[in-house]
Amino acid sequence: MMVLVDYGETVIFITLAAASVIALGVCLDRYFLMRPYAGKKSAGIYRMVIDGIRSCDIDRVRSISADEDSIYARFAAYCLLKIEERKAGLDEIMASRMLEEESLLEKRLPVLNTLGNNAPFIGLLGTVLGVIKAFHGLGTLGNTGAEVVMRGISTALLATAAGLFIAVPVVMFNNFFMARIQEVMKNLLIISKEMSAFAAHASAKKKK
């Protein structure tokens, strides 16, 4: 039985180490993916696109879409293409494209969510196994082994500390990425609404 406990402790620490490496990899991957969507440049491109649509300066919007590598510029170019093709169900087409962009941005984030929620419990399991081992030693060695047992409990608590050490920053980064995604999707929704209004205005103008 105690052999299994010893083995379980080792597996727990290996699992936590692997989880920390995976979490770091996902955080770096999402950070570099979302980096172009943050900052003044991205906000500036978004503002130029919106201003161009609202002023019906479509040539300006096309120029921005051609010159700038931005999710807002790409989305605006896609919307203009569908408007020119006179696709029926324009709102649904733009909503579908927004879901594609959201899916790309949220890719791998469930990994962070899972690690953030479960790392403390994995660490707690390691602590429980360590405490079982420590009390087994106390029962075997008696009072003479109290010092050894205390060291064992101290080591066991490291598993919980390691789980929390992983979970806290992972949850923070996950919340940061989700907030950024929500901001991007909100801006894309605004662009889509402005594009719908522009398409309706252009269509009404042609009928006259």
Backbone as a chain_set.jsonl record, in Angstrom:
{"seq": "MMVLVDYGETVIFITLAAASVIALGVCLDRYFLMRPYAGKKSAGIYRMVIDGIRSCDIDRVRSISADEDSIYARFAAYCLLKIEERKAGLDEIMASRMLEEESLLEKRLPVLNTLGNNAPFIGLLGTVLGVIKAFHGLGTLGNTGAEVVMRGISTALLATAAGLFIAVPVVMFNNFFMARIQEVMKNLLIISKEMSAFAAHASAKKKK", "coords": {"N": [[0.829, -1.215, 0.0], [1.858, 1.296, 0.886], [3.817, 1.564, -0.955], [2.411, 2.21, -3.227], [1.456, 4.702, -2.425], [3.847, 6.162, -2.242], [4.569, 6.051, -4.93], [2.394, 7.391, -6.031], [2.745, 9.994, -4.978], [5.048, 10.798, -6.356], [4.088, 10.762, -8.984], [2.2, 12.793, -8.819], [3.766, 15.137, -8.451], [5.214, 15.096, -10.825], [3.12, 15.386, -12.622], [2.223, 17.964, -11.944], [4.47, 19.446, -12.661], [4.516, 18.972, -15.425], [2.07, 20.157, -16.07], [2.614, 22.831, -15.517], [4.47, 23.43, -17.515], [2.93, 23.015, -19.824], [0.94, 24.96, -19.421], [2.485, 27.306, -19.532], [3.362, 27.183, -22.194], [0.897, 27.408, -23.609], [0.06, 29.941, -22.745], [2.07, 31.616, -23.815], [1.707, 31.093, -26.535], [-0.95, 32.061, -26.975], [-0.535, 34.7, -26.227], [1.25, 35.779, -28.162], [-0.35, 35.414, -30.375], [-2.524, 37.118, -29.894], [-1.327, 39.537, -29.579], [-1.121, 41.417, -31.79], [-3.695, 42.448, -31.695], [-3.951, 44.111, -29.615], [-3.183, 47.258, -28.041], [-2.244, 50.595, -29.178], [-2.021, 50.772, -31.959], [-3.729, 48.805, -33.056], [-6.176, 49.724, -32.028], [-6.264, 52.152, -33.344], [-6.493, 51.363, -36.039], [-8.97, 50.111, -35.961], [-10.583, 52.341, -35.357], [-10.174, 53.903, -37.66], [-11.342, 52.273, -39.612], [-14.038, 52.214, -38.759], [-14.679, 54.956, -38.935], [-14.352, 55.332, -41.664], [-16.4, 53.716, -42.713], [-18.687, 54.929, -41.634], [-18.597, 57.42, -42.811], [-19.081, 56.723, -45.343], [-16.901, 56.362, -46.95], [-15.711, 54.267, -48.733], [-13.544, 53.602, -50.317], [-11.434, 54.396, -48.751], [-11.66, 52.576, -46.658], [-11.127, 50.21, -48.026], [-8.48, 50.721, -48.729], [-7.256, 50.768, -46.211], [-7.706, 48.128, -45.461], [-6.146, 46.818, -47.304], [-3.58, 47.687, -46.735], [-3.049, 47.261, -44.005], [-2.337, 44.759, -41.579], [-4.555, 43.429, -39.831], [-7.104, 42.188, -37.67], [-9.432, 43.628, -37.753], [-9.231, 45.065, -40.131], [-9.131, 42.931, -41.951], [-11.625, 41.777, -41.522], [-13.332, 43.846, -42.267], [-12.689, 44.031, -44.978], [-13.614, 41.55, -45.848], [-16.366, 41.813, -45.349], [-17.012, 43.922, -47.118], [-16.505, 42.643, -49.533], [-18.534, 40.712, -49.578], [-20.745, 42.371, -49.624], [-20.432, 43.586, -52.121], [-20.749, 41.358, -53.704], [-23.37, 41.062, -53.36], [-24.608, 39.3, -51.573], [-27.211, 37.327, -50.217], [-28.684, 37.426, -46.947], [-26.754, 38.835, -45.463], [-26.154, 39.65, -42.819], [-26.111, 37.21, -41.427], [-23.978, 35.978, -42.693], [-21.819, 37.628, -41.96], [-21.94, 37.257, -39.191], [-21.301, 34.576, -39.037], [-18.645, 34.646, -39.915], [-17.542, 36.086, -37.824], [-17.809, 34.247, -35.748], [-15.983, 32.353, -36.604], [-13.583, 33.782, -36.307], [-13.654, 34.172, -33.544], [-13.489, 31.537, -32.658], [-10.896, 30.905, -33.461], [-9.4, 32.644, -31.831], [-10.042, 31.703, -29.297], [-8.961, 29.228, -29.247], [-7.279, 26.613, -27.623], [-7.547, 27.856, -25.151], [-9.373, 26.513, -23.41], [-7.645, 24.668, -22.268], [-6.11, 26.155, -20.455], [-8.173, 26.929, -18.747], [-8.974, 24.458, -17.711], [-6.61, 23.618, -16.4], [-6.301, 25.695, -14.543], [-8.537, 25.309, -12.93], [-8.175, 22.756, -11.894], [-5.564, 22.278, -10.996], [-5.106, 23.046, -8.208], [-6.505, 20.988, -6.905], [-5.144, 18.721, -7.731], [-2.702, 19.223, -6.501], [-3.606, 19.151, -3.852], [-4.327, 16.482, -3.621], [-1.796, 15.354, -3.746], [-0.809, 16.313, -1.311], [-2.501, 15.001, 0.502], [-1.736, 12.341, 0.068], [0.903, 12.553, 0.943], [0.515, 13.156, 3.656], [-0.748, 10.832, 4.516], [1.385, 9.077, 4.208], [3.142, 10.216, 6.079], [1.8, 9.877, 8.561], [1.653, 7.147, 8.605], [4.328, 6.592, 8.92], [4.65, 7.68, 11.483], [3.135, 5.946, 12.985], [4.671, 3.701, 12.698], [7.289, 4.337, 13.606], [6.832, 5.556, 16.023], [7.113, 7.793, 18.873], [9.757, 8.441, 18.565], [10.134, 8.953, 15.938], [8.996, 11.38, 15.369], [10.126, 13.778, 14.454], [10.958, 13.128, 11.899], [8.493, 12.602, 10.785], [7.256, 15.136, 10.863], [8.825, 16.506, 9.041], [8.071, 15.093, 6.804], [5.354, 15.798, 6.555], [5.646, 18.512, 6.068], [6.901, 18.429, 3.593], [4.843, 17.252, 2.167], [2.937, 19.285, 2.09], [4.011, 20.919, 0.221], [3.048, 20.099, -2.218], [0.398, 21.063, -2.391], [1.001, 23.791, -2.306], [2.435, 23.998, -4.696], [0.416, 23.384, -6.543], [-1.324, 25.58, -6.191], [0.435, 27.614, -6.895], [0.657, 27.19, -9.603], [-2.032, 27.397, -10.428], [-3.022, 30.018, -9.786], [-1.638, 32.108, -11.417], [-2.338, 31.027, -13.912], [-5.159, 31.183, -14.005], [-5.393, 33.973, -13.895], [-4.149, 34.759, -16.323], [-5.844, 33.44, -18.119], [-8.271, 34.785, -17.665], [-7.479, 37.316, -18.504], [-6.982, 36.888, -21.259], [-9.551, 36.119, -22.095], [-10.989, 38.457, -21.579], [-9.761, 40.153, -23.418], [-10.509, 38.907, -25.81], [-13.287, 39.228, -25.717], [-13.41, 41.999, -25.993], [-12.381, 42.336, -28.594], [-14.306, 40.91, -30.076], [-16.548, 42.447, -29.551], [-15.876, 44.809, -30.893], [-15.759, 43.82, -33.512], [-18.443, 43.172, -33.837], [-19.581, 45.707, -33.802], [-18.469, 46.767, -36.154], [-19.698, 45.041, -37.992], [-22.391, 45.755, -37.687], [-22.309, 48.399, -38.57], [-21.546, 47.945, -41.201], [-23.807, 46.589, -42.143], [-25.7, 48.621, -41.979], [-24.563, 50.409, -43.826], [-24.76, 48.849, -46.176], [-27.532, 48.63, -46.433], [-28.18, 51.311, -46.804], [-26.817, 51.841, -49.206], [-28.15, 50.126, -50.922], [-30.749, 51.16, -50.847], [-30.254, 53.641, -51.994], [-29.541, 52.962, -54.608], [-31.939, 52.01, -55.589], [-33.41, 54.28, -55.833]], "CA": [[0.0, 0.0, 0.0], [2.705, 2.472, 0.986], [4.553, 1.678, -2.222], [1.516, 2.941, -4.122], [1.438, 6.087, -1.96], [5.116, 6.762, -2.697], [4.478, 6.188, -6.382], [1.402, 8.436, -6.293], [3.371, 11.296, -4.705], [5.949, 11.104, -7.468], [3.257, 11.05, -10.154], [1.565, 14.103, -8.608], [4.738, 16.206, -8.711], [5.507, 15.07, -12.258], [1.94, 15.955, -13.272], [2.231, 19.414, -11.731], [5.552, 20.004, -13.476], [4.046, 18.946, -16.819], [1.004, 21.147, -16.19], [3.212, 24.172, -15.569], [5.081, 23.591, -18.838], [1.834, 23.157, -20.78], [0.314, 26.267, -19.199], [3.397, 28.33, -20.053], [3.314, 27.119, -23.652], [-0.377, 27.946, -24.085], [0.057, 31.388, -22.481], [2.931, 32.266, -24.803], [1.05, 30.955, -27.843], [-2.078, 32.998, -27.037], [-0.034, 36.079, -26.114], [1.782, 36.224, -29.449], [-1.455, 35.466, -31.325], [-3.388, 38.269, -29.619], [-0.535, 40.761, -29.46], [-1.494, 42.443, -32.786], [-5.032, 42.98, -31.449], [-3.897, 45.015, -28.468], [-2.341, 48.426, -28.216], [-2.751, 51.783, -29.86], [-2.104, 50.564, -33.409], [-4.96, 48.071, -33.334], [-7.291, 50.64, -31.752], [-6.272, 53.146, -34.416], [-7.027, 50.738, -37.252], [-10.41, 49.95, -35.736], [-11.223, 53.649, -35.457], [-10.154, 54.319, -39.065], [-12.338, 51.465, -40.325], [-15.368, 52.703, -38.381], [-14.862, 56.298, -39.504], [-14.51, 55.189, -43.107], [-17.738, 53.179, -43.013], [-19.706, 55.926, -41.263], [-18.552, 58.524, -43.778], [-19.298, 56.099, -46.662], [-15.653, 56.44, -47.715], [-15.362, 52.86, -48.858], [-12.192, 53.508, -50.866], [-10.531, 54.495, -47.606], [-11.73, 51.298, -45.939], [-10.392, 49.237, -48.844], [-7.054, 51.039, -48.619], [-6.819, 50.305, -44.888], [-7.729, 46.667, -45.484], [-5.032, 46.34, -48.138], [-2.287, 48.082, -46.187], [-2.875, 46.892, -42.608], [-2.584, 43.373, -41.191], [-5.319, 43.524, -38.598], [-8.359, 41.448, -37.719], [-10.485, 44.578, -38.122], [-9.083, 45.342, -41.564], [-9.517, 41.722, -42.682], [-13.075, 41.597, -41.404], [-13.956, 44.886, -43.089], [-12.508, 43.642, -46.376], [-14.519, 40.422, -46.09], [-17.734, 42.354, -45.403], [-17.165, 44.666, -48.373], [-16.568, 41.664, -50.618], [-19.87, 40.102, -49.585], [-21.696, 43.411, -50.04], [-20.278, 43.74, -53.568], [-21.323, 40.159, -54.32], [-24.808, 41.146, -53.08], [-25.019, 38.05, -50.952], [-28.385, 37.37, -49.351], [-28.352, 37.044, -45.576], [-25.453, 39.436, -45.15], [-25.942, 39.64, -41.374], [-25.735, 35.855, -41.035], [-22.637, 35.716, -43.235], [-20.859, 38.323, -41.108], [-21.961, 36.597, -37.881], [-20.555, 33.329, -39.202], [-17.217, 34.986, -39.963], [-17.162, 36.477, -36.465], [-17.658, 33.018, -34.973], [-14.708, 31.756, -37.02], [-12.516, 34.545, -35.662], [-13.72, 33.892, -32.106], [-12.987, 30.176, -32.469], [-9.436, 30.962, -33.599], [-8.845, 33.315, -30.667], [-10.276, 30.908, -28.088], [-8.299, 27.938, -29.37], [-6.373, 26.206, -26.534], [-7.881, 28.461, -23.862], [-9.928, 25.519, -22.484], [-6.547, 24.022, -21.539], [-5.825, 27.019, -19.307], [-9.311, 26.854, -17.837], [-8.906, 23.161, -17.036], [-5.471, 23.615, -15.476], [-6.569, 26.63, -13.461], [-9.547, 24.762, -12.027], [-7.832, 21.445, -11.332], [-4.222, 22.218, -10.401], [-5.146, 22.995, -6.736], [-6.977, 19.678, -6.448], [-4.033, 17.789, -7.939], [-1.773, 19.485, -5.403], [-4.219, 18.674, -2.607], [-4.197, 15.025, -3.625], [-0.412, 15.068, -3.363], [-0.687, 16.57, 0.127], [-3.184, 13.907, 1.207], [-0.86, 11.163, -0.002], [2.048, 12.81, 1.819], [0.075, 13.059, 5.055], [-0.922, 9.39, 4.772], [2.731, 8.522, 4.372], [3.715, 10.722, 7.325], [1.15, 9.226, 9.711], [2.087, 5.743, 8.599], [5.654, 6.596, 9.55], [4.485, 7.93, 12.916], [2.676, 4.704, 13.598], [5.744, 2.711, 12.646], [8.456, 4.761, 14.378], [6.449, 6.035, 17.353], [7.547, 9.145, 19.229], [11.144, 8.679, 18.135], [10.149, 9.391, 14.539], [8.164, 12.571, 15.209], [10.827, 14.783, 13.639], [10.896, 12.661, 10.51], [7.106, 12.755, 10.342], [7.01, 16.554, 10.624], [9.467, 16.846, 7.767], [7.257, 14.488, 5.751], [4.158, 16.623, 6.377], [6.092, 19.753, 5.442], [7.112, 18.122, 2.174], [3.535, 16.986, 1.573], [2.258, 20.56, 1.853], [4.572, 21.534, -0.984], [2.211, 19.751, -3.368], [-0.683, 22.045, -2.44], [1.597, 25.077, -2.681], [2.764, 23.942, -6.122], [-0.837, 23.464, -7.281], [-1.794, 26.973, -6.148], [1.412, 28.413, -7.632], [0.319, 27.038, -11.012], [-3.413, 27.786, -10.707], [-3.285, 31.46, -9.663], [-1.303, 32.846, -12.649], [-3.072, 30.482, -15.057], [-6.49, 31.795, -13.985], [-5.235, 35.382, -14.234], [-3.898, 34.87, -17.758], [-7.059, 33.018, -18.817], [-9.224, 35.896, -17.578], [-6.962, 38.402, -19.349], [-7.211, 36.543, -22.66], [-10.99, 36.145, -22.353], [-11.39, 39.868, -21.641], [-9.278, 40.678, -24.695], [-11.347, 38.34, -26.867], [-14.586, 39.899, -25.654], [-13.236, 43.342, -26.557], [-12.239, 42.198, -30.044], [-15.583, 40.503, -30.645], [-17.439, 43.601, -29.467], [-15.51, 45.705, -31.989], [-16.196, 43.199, -34.772], [-19.896, 43.307, -33.903], [-19.866, 47.102, -34.189], [-18.152, 46.884, -37.58], [-20.726, 44.33, -38.759], [-23.611, 46.565, -37.673], [-22.072, 49.549, -39.445], [-21.56, 47.435, -42.57], [-25.204, 46.312, -42.489], [-26.334, 49.922, -42.218], [-24.039, 50.936, -45.095], [-25.318, 48.067, -47.271], [-28.941, 49.019, -46.586], [-28.199, 52.668, -47.367], [-26.387, 51.767, -50.603], [-29.215, 49.466, -51.665], [-31.845, 52.124, -50.999], [-29.813, 54.693, -52.89], [-29.573, 52.427, -55.967], [-33.326, 51.878, -55.991], [-33.891, 55.617, -56.201]], "C": [[0.86, 1.261, 0.0], [3.56, 2.668, -0.268], [3.72, 2.468, -3.223], [1.44, 4.418, -3.738], [2.697, 6.817, -2.406], [5.073, 7.025, -4.206], [3.513, 7.319, -6.752], [1.96, 9.825, -6.061], [4.257, 11.729, -5.863], [5.167, 11.503, -8.712], [2.623, 12.437, -10.04], [2.536, 15.223, -8.947], [5.126, 16.25, -10.189], [4.352, 15.702, -13.041], [1.911, 17.468, -13.137], [3.32, 20.089, -12.559], [5.145, 20.057, -14.945], [2.97, 19.993, -17.048], [1.563, 22.553, -16.288], [3.839, 24.444, -16.931], [3.999, 23.808, -19.9], [1.188, 24.533, -20.664], [1.182, 27.394, -19.758], [3.363, 28.363, -21.576], [2.044, 27.724, -24.228], [-0.424, 29.457, -23.901], [0.898, 32.138, -23.506], [2.294, 32.229, -26.19], [-0.085, 31.962, -27.996], [-1.603, 34.449, -26.984], [0.451, 36.586, -27.476], [0.689, 36.259, -30.519], [-2.265, 36.748, -31.147], [-2.633, 39.589, -29.55], [-0.903, 41.807, -30.516], [-2.851, 43.086, -32.515], [-5.061, 43.972, -30.298], [-3.047, 46.231, -28.82], [-2.973, 49.518, -29.057], [-2.912, 51.561, -31.364], [-3.403, 49.858, -33.777], [-6.183, 48.953, -33.116], [-7.41, 51.689, -32.844], [-6.853, 52.596, -35.71], [-8.54, 50.562, -37.131], [-11.142, 51.279, -35.917], [-11.259, 54.134, -36.897], [-11.194, 53.562, -39.882], [-13.745, 51.978, -40.039], [-15.649, 54.072, -39.0], [-15.088, 56.232, -41.008], [-15.888, 54.679, -43.483], [-18.8, 54.245, -42.758], [-19.745, 57.107, -42.231], [-18.78, 58.045, -45.214], [-18.08, 56.229, -47.568], [-15.096, 55.029, -47.851], [-13.973, 52.673, -49.45], [-11.152, 53.579, -49.745], [-10.499, 53.191, -46.823], [-10.964, 50.224, -46.711], [-8.88, 49.453, -48.731], [-6.501, 50.557, -47.284], [-6.721, 48.783, -44.874], [-6.562, 46.101, -46.273], [-3.686, 46.589, -47.476], [-2.006, 47.527, -44.788], [-3.196, 45.422, -42.372], [-3.247, 43.391, -39.821], [-6.611, 42.741, -38.749], [-9.499, 42.357, -38.142], [-10.44, 44.889, -39.613], [-9.516, 44.141, -42.396], [-11.033, 41.531, -42.666], [-13.817, 42.616, -42.26], [-13.853, 44.529, -44.564], [-13.447, 42.496, -46.749], [-15.959, 40.911, -46.236], [-17.982, 43.107, -46.718], [-17.272, 43.729, -49.565], [-17.96, 41.053, -50.718], [-20.945, 41.118, -49.993], [-21.643, 43.587, -51.559], [-20.859, 42.544, -54.311], [-22.838, 40.112, -54.146], [-25.344, 39.835, -52.533], [-26.274, 38.258, -50.102], [-27.981, 36.906, -47.95], [-27.008, 37.579, -45.145], [-25.148, 39.385, -43.651], [-25.487, 38.263, -40.893], [-24.33, 35.505, -41.508], [-21.571, 36.376, -42.352], [-20.796, 37.691, -39.72], [-21.177, 35.292, -37.927], [-19.05, 33.585, -39.214], [-16.718, 35.386, -38.579], [-16.964, 35.246, -35.584], [-16.362, 32.295, -35.325], [-13.538, 32.453, -36.334], [-12.48, 34.25, -34.155], [-13.17, 32.502, -31.792], [-11.468, 30.131, -32.546], [-8.799, 31.566, -32.349], [-8.966, 32.466, -29.399], [-9.602, 29.546, -28.129], [-7.256, 27.755, -28.262], [-6.687, 26.862, -25.183], [-8.583, 27.49, -22.911], [-8.853, 24.769, -21.692], [-6.202, 24.832, -20.295], [-6.949, 26.944, -18.274], [-9.287, 25.559, -17.029], [-7.778, 23.118, -16.015], [-5.719, 24.53, -14.282], [-7.553, 26.081, -12.446], [-9.079, 23.52, -11.281], [-6.461, 21.345, -10.693], [-4.255, 22.219, -8.866], [-5.577, 21.639, -6.203], [-5.907, 18.602, -6.645], [-3.009, 17.954, -6.825], [-2.311, 18.983, -4.075], [-4.145, 17.161, -2.503], [-2.782, 14.616, -3.232], [-0.186, 15.27, -1.874], [-1.327, 15.459, 0.943], [-2.325, 12.654, 1.21], [0.348, 11.331, 0.912], [1.7, 12.681, 3.29], [-0.157, 11.596, 5.432], [0.427, 8.735, 5.03], [3.343, 8.942, 5.708], [3.107, 10.033, 8.542], [1.463, 7.739, 9.76], [3.463, 5.627, 9.235], [5.575, 6.823, 11.044], [4.028, 6.672, 13.636], [3.754, 3.653, 13.635], [6.884, 3.063, 13.588], [8.099, 5.192, 15.794], [6.969, 7.443, 17.598], [8.949, 9.465, 18.74], [11.202, 9.197, 16.7], [9.345, 10.648, 14.295], [8.826, 13.604, 14.305], [10.785, 14.409, 12.165], [9.497, 12.86, 9.934], [6.791, 14.212, 10.025], [7.639, 17.007, 9.316], [8.652, 16.29, 6.6], [6.002, 15.295, 5.473], [4.516, 17.937, 5.698], [6.304, 19.556, 3.942], [5.776, 17.906, 1.457], [2.802, 18.277, 1.232], [2.806, 21.283, 0.629], [3.714, 21.25, -2.211], [1.047, 20.732, -3.509], [-0.161, 23.409, -2.867], [1.915, 25.115, -4.173], [1.502, 24.059, -6.975], [-1.383, 24.881, -7.331], [-0.876, 27.888, -6.951], [1.143, 28.344, -9.131], [-1.047, 27.663, -11.311], [-3.621, 29.298, -10.733], [-2.88, 32.227, -10.926], [-2.05, 32.337, -13.875], [-4.462, 31.088, -15.14], [-6.405, 33.269, -14.375], [-5.022, 35.568, -15.732], [-5.14, 34.475, -18.56], [-8.098, 34.13, -18.809], [-8.788, 37.071, -18.451], [-7.251, 38.125, -20.818], [-8.703, 36.599, -22.993], [-11.506, 37.583, -22.446], [-10.965, 40.495, -22.964], [-10.14, 40.178, -25.85], [-12.71, 39.02, -26.894], [-14.517, 41.309, -26.245], [-13.149, 43.288, -28.077], [-13.579, 41.853, -30.686], [-16.595, 41.641, -30.596], [-17.149, 44.567, -30.611], [-15.923, 45.138, -33.346], [-17.711, 43.309, -34.938], [-20.293, 44.722, -34.326], [-19.594, 47.305, -35.674], [-19.239, 46.216, -38.422], [-22.032, 45.124, -38.81], [-23.472, 47.775, -38.595], [-22.093, 49.122, -40.913], [-22.986, 47.142, -43.031], [-25.946, 47.609, -42.807], [-25.87, 50.518, -43.536], [-24.638, 50.194, -46.28], [-26.774, 48.435, -47.511], [-29.058, 50.384, -47.214], [-27.847, 52.638, -48.848], [-27.482, 51.151, -51.463], [-30.393, 50.41, -51.901], [-31.502, 53.227, -51.982], [-29.876, 54.233, -54.352], [-31.0, 52.325, -56.485], [-33.927, 53.206, -56.438], [-33.409, 55.974, -57.589]], "O": [[0.626, 2.181, -0.784], [3.968, 3.783, -0.594], [4.247, 3.291, -3.972], [1.368, 5.286, -4.608], [2.631, 7.948, -2.887], [5.487, 8.082, -4.682], [3.778, 8.101, -7.665], [1.693, 10.741, -6.839], [4.219, 12.882, -6.294], [5.525, 12.453, -9.408], [2.52, 13.165, -11.027], [2.173, 16.162, -9.655], [5.342, 17.329, -10.741], [4.569, 16.452, -13.993], [1.61, 18.177, -14.098], [3.114, 21.178, -13.095], [5.39, 21.049, -15.631], [2.948, 20.646, -18.091], [1.056, 23.377, -17.049], [3.752, 25.559, -17.446], [4.131, 24.674, -20.766], [0.921, 25.192, -21.668], [0.674, 28.325, -20.382], [3.338, 29.435, -22.179], [2.092, 28.462, -25.212], [-0.889, 30.179, -24.783], [0.481, 33.182, -24.008], [2.338, 33.213, -26.928], [-0.181, 32.641, -29.019], [-2.193, 35.324, -27.618], [0.102, 37.691, -27.891], [0.779, 37.039, -31.466], [-2.647, 37.389, -32.126], [-3.251, 40.651, -29.47], [-0.994, 42.988, -30.18], [-3.136, 44.159, -33.046], [-6.088, 44.601, -30.041], [-2.288, 46.214, -29.788], [-4.082, 49.378, -29.573], [-3.835, 52.099, -31.975], [-4.096, 50.271, -34.706], [-7.117, 48.937, -33.918], [-8.515, 52.074, -33.228], [-7.614, 53.278, -36.397], [-9.288, 50.828, -38.072], [-12.194, 51.334, -36.554], [-12.256, 54.714, -37.327], [-11.853, 54.143, -40.745], [-14.547, 52.156, -40.955], [-16.736, 54.31, -39.527], [-15.901, 56.972, -41.56], [-16.484, 55.145, -44.454], [-19.703, 54.438, -43.571], [-20.794, 57.715, -42.442], [-18.692, 58.819, -46.167], [-18.2, 56.209, -48.793], [-14.138, 54.651, -47.176], [-13.289, 51.701, -49.129], [-10.123, 52.904, -49.793], [-9.438, 52.753, -46.377], [-10.239, 49.425, -46.119], [-8.106, 48.499, -48.65], [-5.405, 50.0, -47.228], [-5.766, 48.22, -44.338], [-6.047, 45.03, -45.951], [-2.756, 45.797, -47.635], [-0.845, 47.342, -44.423], [-4.184, 44.898, -42.886], [-2.576, 43.371, -38.789], [-7.152, 42.645, -39.851], [-10.431, 41.916, -38.814], [-11.476, 44.967, -40.274], [-10.183, 44.296, -43.418], [-11.637, 41.169, -43.675], [-14.813, 42.286, -42.904], [-14.811, 44.701, -45.318], [-14.008, 42.48, -47.844], [-16.683, 40.477, -47.133], [-19.028, 42.949, -47.348], [-18.035, 43.984, -50.498], [-18.498, 40.895, -51.814], [-21.934, 40.759, -50.632], [-22.68, 43.721, -52.208], [-21.395, 42.687, -55.41], [-23.51, 39.245, -54.704], [-26.381, 39.331, -52.964], [-26.383, 39.238, -49.365], [-27.062, 36.103, -47.787], [-26.212, 36.866, -44.535], [-24.015, 39.107, -43.257], [-24.589, 38.156, -40.058], [-23.583, 34.821, -40.81], [-20.551, 35.763, -42.035], [-19.718, 37.597, -39.133], [-20.476, 34.943, -36.977], [-18.278, 32.844, -38.606], [-15.592, 35.057, -38.205], [-16.047, 35.212, -34.764], [-15.719, 31.699, -34.46], [-12.618, 31.801, -35.842], [-11.407, 34.098, -33.569], [-12.477, 32.308, -30.793], [-10.825, 29.406, -31.786], [-7.784, 31.068, -31.861], [-8.092, 32.508, -28.534], [-9.662, 28.792, -27.159], [-6.45, 28.65, -28.006], [-6.131, 26.449, -24.165], [-8.414, 27.619, -21.698], [-9.109, 24.292, -20.586], [-6.023, 24.274, -19.212], [-6.694, 26.902, -17.07], [-9.544, 25.559, -15.825], [-7.965, 22.638, -14.897], [-5.388, 24.185, -13.148], [-7.433, 26.344, -11.249], [-9.528, 23.256, -10.165], [-6.211, 20.42, -9.921], [-3.5, 21.462, -8.256], [-5.079, 21.186, -5.173], [-5.778, 17.687, -5.831], [-2.509, 16.975, -6.272], [-1.559, 18.449, -3.26], [-3.925, 16.619, -1.42], [-2.587, 13.658, -2.484], [0.536, 14.501, -1.241], [-0.773, 15.023, 1.952], [-2.199, 11.983, 2.234], [0.773, 10.384, 1.574], [2.489, 12.162, 4.08], [0.195, 11.17, 6.533], [0.582, 7.94, 5.958], [3.982, 8.138, 6.387], [3.832, 9.646, 9.458], [1.529, 7.147, 10.836], [3.737, 4.693, 9.989], [6.342, 6.23, 11.802], [4.471, 6.372, 14.745], [3.753, 2.796, 14.519], [7.396, 2.194, 14.293], [8.959, 5.196, 16.674], [7.233, 8.193, 16.659], [9.288, 10.628, 18.526], [12.192, 9.803, 16.291], [9.034, 10.968, 13.148], [8.158, 14.232, 13.484], [10.602, 15.263, 11.297], [9.329, 13.231, 8.773], [6.129, 14.497, 9.026], [7.054, 17.797, 8.575], [8.549, 16.919, 5.547], [5.612, 15.471, 4.319], [3.77, 18.42, 4.846], [5.934, 20.405, 3.131], [5.595, 18.313, 0.309], [2.123, 18.359, 0.208], [2.143, 22.155, 0.068], [3.655, 22.061, -3.135], [0.743, 21.182, -4.613], [-0.78, 24.101, -3.675], [1.697, 26.129, -4.836], [1.501, 24.74, -8.001], [-1.85, 25.337, -8.375], [-1.338, 28.821, -7.607], [1.37, 29.317, -9.851], [-1.211, 28.365, -12.309], [-4.322, 29.809, -11.607], [-3.715, 32.948, -11.473], [-2.364, 33.113, -14.778], [-4.907, 31.471, -16.222], [-7.26, 33.761, -15.111], [-5.642, 36.437, -16.344], [-5.452, 35.107, -19.569], [-8.735, 34.392, -19.829], [-9.62, 37.741, -19.062], [-7.708, 39.008, -21.544], [-9.078, 37.077, -24.064], [-12.354, 37.892, -23.284], [-11.711, 41.272, -23.56], [-10.463, 40.938, -26.762], [-13.227, 39.349, -27.962], [-15.449, 41.757, -26.913], [-13.768, 44.097, -28.769], [-13.948, 42.426, -31.711], [-17.413, 41.781, -31.505], [-18.075, 45.088, -31.231], [-16.379, 45.873, -34.222], [-18.204, 43.514, -36.047], [-21.224, 44.908, -35.11], [-20.386, 47.936, -36.374], [-19.654, 46.759, -39.446], [-22.7, 45.165, -39.843], [-24.408, 48.128, -39.313], [-22.598, 49.85, -41.768], [-23.336, 47.416, -44.179], [-26.713, 47.687, -43.768], [-26.675, 51.071, -44.286], [-24.991, 50.815, -47.283], [-27.208, 48.541, -48.657], [-29.925, 50.612, -48.058], [-28.483, 53.313, -49.657], [-27.721, 51.589, -52.588], [-30.959, 50.46, -52.993], [-32.367, 53.695, -52.722], [-30.223, 55.018, -55.235], [-31.251, 52.528, -57.673], [-34.816, 53.258, -57.288], [-33.707, 57.061, -58.085]]}, "num_chains": 1, "name": "protein.A"}
